[in-house]
Amino acid sequence: MAEKMKGFGEVLVQLIDKLAGKETDLELHFKDLTLEVAGLKAKLNGSVVLDVVYVLERK
């Protein structure tokens, strides 16, 4: 499971990087997402909106 989350995280970072500077919203929807932390499990349904607005600094 940790392997899958690492892959998902890497894909998400690449996607956000491509959207940088375009003032884009990225909306993630999930259903029956199970998170396990320190032996506790939580099942989630919903969505998250990421407002992607950042620019590279000039040097």
N, C-alpha and C positions, 0 to 999 in steps of 0.2 A: 504493500500500500504506500509506503514512504517513497518507493521508486516512482510510482504513478504521480504522486503529488510533486515530486521534484521535476518530472517531465512537464507537468501542467504549468508549474511556476516558470520554467524556462520559456515555454511557449507564450505565456502571458507577458513576460518581460519583453520578448521580441516584438509582440504585437503593440504594446504600449510605446516602445521605441519607434516603431514605424509611424505611429499616430502623433508623435511629438511635434509640436509647433502647428498642428492643424486645428487646435481647439475643438477636439472631438470628445463626445461622451461614449464610453464603452459600457454597455449594460450586460451583466452576467445574470442569467436566470438559472435557478437550480431547484430540483425537486427530490426529496428524500436523500439529501446529502448527509452522510453520516460522518461526523468528526469524532475522533477519539484522542483524548489528551489525558495522560496519566491514569489510564484505565477507566476514565469516564467517557461515555458515549452520548452524543447529542445528535438528533436527526432534525435537519433544517429544511425548510421550504421558503423560497423567496427570491429576491434579486438584489444585486448590488450595482450601483451606477458609479463608475469612475470618471471623473472629469479630467481629461488629459490635456493639460495646458502647461507646457514648459518649453524653454528655449535653451540653446547652447550659449554659454558665455563667450564673449569675444576676448581674445588674448592679445 
